[in-house]
């Protein structure tokens, strides 16, 4: 392996006073209080960082640049080019010190990950989405967390959109929902604890786990639920999963088509649906318990009960509010004025949330607020035109799409179709 990062990129670190002084000067000041043995173990650790490229080489280049900027540990990057086009080959060939695999066909997330695992040998493996951007000390903190827990095989972190909304903290398999989705990051998810599962966006794993339980399930093709499935398999094998909220990565959440979402969800539920009771969430915050309860009610079509649960979670701790999900539940049980207030709050948290905006357009139409309806319809229309009229989809509390909106250009009317 051609090591990168750290002050000794091409040789073995000797425990001499001179080398330790040099090492102390190169690491951040907060590391200066650690013992010499901790310095040595950190630098000598080998990490294989695996990225999958599919029609987003520019995003991948940005991801690699952030890795090089913020990673001091010795690592090697391996890229699996699932696109395998002339453009992607030309772009990836510009990357130096990166191992690139060019499969003959799109292997999907599971297949590409398995191929990369067979071509690497580091003690620890890092999975990163190609549109993720890491931050300072990300790998050191994940590594320290998992090293402090010999019974843990996987460590994940907080994932955030560029507008500071949380995409995911830990994941609740039985609710088919990442905890914290859509919340503004107010520090409420900066805790660390055991959890059920984490997303692949940024994940550190012991290679020993792969040797024990085998490959990722390639039936989850092209993507979705393969990592949640792997986390549950790890837990059945006796390993723990860690969530480390002090680490945060930014994620653009590229939209690459969602026609396979429902199919992957069905496969996941067929495999695990009757076994969720075996995976209770530990040390849950009371507000999280009410949120989980609300998501379950929503999936089962009990929207009034879901709204009550979301309101109770917010009353217990305002940081855990879910204005979109609460508004959705209120909308579906006909409580339009309250739903309008909830979606307005969602837009106050995230003005770029176009799905909440077109929900408002529908609600204004149903309550006879025509001027406000036209205003929101114009904004949604501008978004659709800017995005080549692609249909809007959002993973709602029920696991499916949020529906679609149709706008009549001549009448400025809005029609919303539930799934």
N, C-alpha and C positions, 0 to 999 in steps of 0.2 A: 504494500500500500504506500502510495506517495502521500505522506502526512502533510497537512496544512495547518496554519495557525500556530500560535504560541511562539516563544522566542527560539525554539529549537526545532525548526520545521524538517530538518533532514537527518537528525541523529538522535541517539538515546540520551536522555538527561542524566547527568551524573550528579550524585548528591554531594557536591563540593560546595564550600562556602561561597565561592565566586559565582557558580551557576545559580545558587539560590538567591543571591543578591540581585543578579540580573533578572531572574524570574519575578522577584518582588517588584522591581522597577517597571516591568512591562504590564503587570496586571493592575486592575483598578484598585483604588485606595481602599475600598471596602473589603478587598480580599487580603490586605496586608496584615490583618490580625490573625489570619489562619496559621496553623502549624506547618512546618516544612513538609511533613508527611502528607498533609492535605494538598499542598502545592504539587507534589510529585504525582499523586494519584490522579489529580485533575488533568495534568498535562499529558500523562502517558495513556489516558483512556482513549480508545479508538471508537469513532462514531462514523457509521455509514448513513448519509442523508440521502433518502430516495425521493425523487420527484418524478411525476408522470406528466408528460406534455401531450395536450390534445387541442390543437387549433388555438393556442395562446402562447406562442414562443416569446412574444414581447413581455408578457406577464412573467414568464419563467425567468427571463433574463433579469428582471427586477427582483425576483425572489432570490436568485443566486447572488446578486449584488448585495442584498441585505444580509445574507448569510456571511459573506466575506467581510462585511463591515462590522457585524456584531458577534462574531464567533471567534473565541480565542483558543478553544480546544482543538486537538488534532482531529481532522475529519476528512472524509472523501465524499464527494457528491456523485451520485449515479442518476442519470436521467433515462427514463424509458420513453421513447418517442412513439406514442400510440397513433400519432397522425402519420408519420413516416412519409412526408411529402418532400418535394424538392425544396420548398420554402423552409420547412422546419429543419431539414438537414443542413441547409446553408446557414441558418441562424444558429443552430446548436454547434456547428463546427467552429464557430467563433469563440466558444467557451474553452478556456485552457484548464488543464488539470481536472477535467470532468469526464467520468466514464459514461459513455452514451450507448444505449442499446436500441437497435432498430428492428423490432419484430416485423414479420411479413404482413401482419394484420393487426387490427386494433384488439388488444388483449383485455381491454377494460381495466378497471381499477384493481380488481383481485388478481387477474392474470398478469398484469404489468408488475404488481407488487411481488408476486411469487417469482417472476423471472429475475427481478432485481435482487431478491433475497438469495437466490442461487449463485449470483455473480459477485456477492460481497461476503465479507468475513469478519466484520467488526463485532466487538462484544455487545455493543448497543446499536440499535437501528432507529433512525429518526424518519418518520413519514411527514412530508410537508406537501400541502396543495401548491400547485404551480402559481396560483394567484395570491399566495400568502406573503406577508412581509414580516420578518421577525424583528424583535427589539433587543436592546442591550441586555446581556447576561441571560438570555433566554435558555440556552443550552446548559449553562452552568447550574442554573436553578432547578431545571428539570432533573439533571443528573444527580445533584445533591439530594433532591427529594426521594428519588428511587434508590439511591445508595443507602440512605438512612432507613429504608424499609426492605430488608432482604426478602420479605414475603410478597412484595409487589413486583409485577412484571411489566406494567404499562403505566405511563404518566402522561396526562393530557393537560391542557391549559385553557385559559379564557380566549375566546375568539371574538373579534370585534369588527364591525363594519367601519368604513372610513368616517362616517358621521357620528361615531362614538356609540352607536347602538350595539348591544351585545348580540352576537349571532348564536353563541353557545357557551355555556359553562360545562357542567356535566350533562349527561343524557339520561332520560327516563325511558327505558325500552318499552314498558307497559303503556306509557302515554304516547309513544312515538313522538316525543317532543324533547328538544334540548332545553334545559333549564335556563331561564334568563333571556330567551329569544325576544328581541324587540325592545328590551329594557334599555334605557339610557344608562351608561356606565357611571354609577355614582359610588363605586367602590364596594357595592353590596355583594359582589361575587369574588372578592379578593381572598377568600378563605382557602384552606387546604384540608382535604378529607378523603376518606375512602368513598367510592361511588360505584354505581352500576356499570357505567360505560362512558367513554369520551369519543369525540369525533376525530377523524383522521387529519383534519386540517393542520394540526401540529401535535405530534404524538411521539413519545420516546418509548422504546420497547427493548426488553432484554432479548437477545438472539436465542437464548436458551428456551424461551417460550415457544418460538417457531419450531425448534428441534423437538419439543415435547408434543405439541398439539397439531403440528403440520401446517399446510398451506391455508391461505384465505380461500373461502368458498367461491369458486368461479361461476357458480350459478347466479350470483348477484352481478349480472352483466347488463349494461356496461358499468353501472355504479349504483350507489345507495345501499345502506344497511350492511355492507360487507364488514365494516369495522365494528359496528355494534354487535354483529354476530360473533366476531372474533373475541371481543371483550367478554361476552357471555360464555364462550367456550373456555376462555382463560379462567374465569371464575369457577366453572365446573371442575377444572383441573386443580383447584385449590389456590390459585393466585389471586392477589388483590389488584384493584385498579385505583389509581390515584388521580385526583383533580388538584392542580396546583394553580390557584388563582392569582398568585403573584407574577405569573408569566402571562403576557398578553401578546397576541399576534393580530395583525390587521389582515382582513380578508375581503376581497372585492366581490366574492360570490358571483362568479361568472354564470350567466344563463346560457346553457348549452342544450336546451330542449328538455322537456319534462314528460315526454310520452311514456317513459318507462317507470315513473315514480310509483304509480298504482300497482304495476306488476311486481316491482321489487317489494313493496309493502305487503302485498298478498303472500309472497314467498316467505318473507320474514315472519309474518304472523302464523303461517302454516307450520313453520319450524319451531317457533318459540311461544306461540300464543297461550298454550295451556301450561306453560312452565314459569310464567312470570312470578308466581308466588315464591319461587325458590330464590329470588333475587331482591330482597327487601332493601330499600334505601336506608343507610345508616345515618344516625345523628341528624335527621332532617330538621331544618328550621320549621317552626309551626306554620309560617306563611307558605313555605314550600309544600307542606302537606296539603294545605287548602288549594294551592295551585294545581297540584297533581290530581286532587279530587275533582277540581273544575274541568281539567282536560279529559278525565274519564267520563264525566257527565256529558261533555260536549260530544265525544266520540259516539256515545250511546244515544244521542239525540235529545237528551234532557237539558234543554237550553236554559230553562228557568232555574234549575238547580245549579247549572254551571255558572250563571250570572251571580247567584248567591255566594258560591265558593270563591269566585274572583273578587267580589266585594269584601268578603271576610279576610282574604289574604292581604288586601290593601289596607284594611283596618288594623291588622296585626302589625304590619310594617310597611309604610308607604313606599319604601325602596323596592318592594316586590310587586308593585302594581303592574298589570298587564292590560293597558287601555285598549289595544286592538282586540285581544281575545274577549275581554269583557264587553266591548262594543258589539262584537260579532254575536255573542250570546244574546245580548239585549235586542239586537236587530232581528234575530230569528224568532224571538218570542214576542215580537210586536211592541216592545217598549221603545218607540222611536225617539222621543225627546231625550231619554237617558242615553240611548245609543249615540245620538248626535254629540252630546257632551263628552262621551268617552272617546269618540273618534277625533274630536277637536283636541282632546288632550294628547292623543297619539300623535297628531300632527304637530303639536307644540313640542313634543319630544323629538320628533323626526320629521321635519318639513318635507323631506324628499320621499316620504312613504306614499307612493302614488296609489297603492291599494286602499289605504284609509281615505284618501281623497275621493276616489270614485265611490266608495261606500257612502261618503257624505253626499255626493251628488244624487245617489239613489234615495237616500233618506230625505233630502230636501224636496225631491220630486213627490215622494209619498206624503209629505206633510204640507205640500202646497207652497213651499218657499221657492217660487220660480226664479227670482232674481239670483238667489244664492245657488240654486241648482245650475243655472247657466254659467255662473262664474266658475264653479268647480268643474263643470263639463268642459269648458274651454281649456282648463289646465290639464285635464286628463287627455283631451284631444291633442293638445300640443305634445304631450308625452308620447302618445301613440304615433304621431307623425314623425317625431324625432327618432323613434325606435322602429321605424319601418312597419308600423301597425302590427307588431307582434302581439299576440294575445297575452293578457296579464294573468299570471298565476302566482299564488303565494301558498306556501305550506301552512295551512290553518291548523287550529287546535284539533280538528277532526282527522288530520293526516292527508286529506285530499286537496284539490285546488280550491281556491276561494271563489271560483266562478269566472264569468267573463262579462265584460261591459260592452254594450253597443251604443254608438253615438250616431244619430242622424244629422249629417252636416247641414241640411237645409232647415231643419226645425229646432236644432240644438236640444233634442230630446234624448233622454237616457233610459236605457232598459237594462236591468240587471238580471242575469239568469243564474239561479242557484244550481250547484252541481247535482 
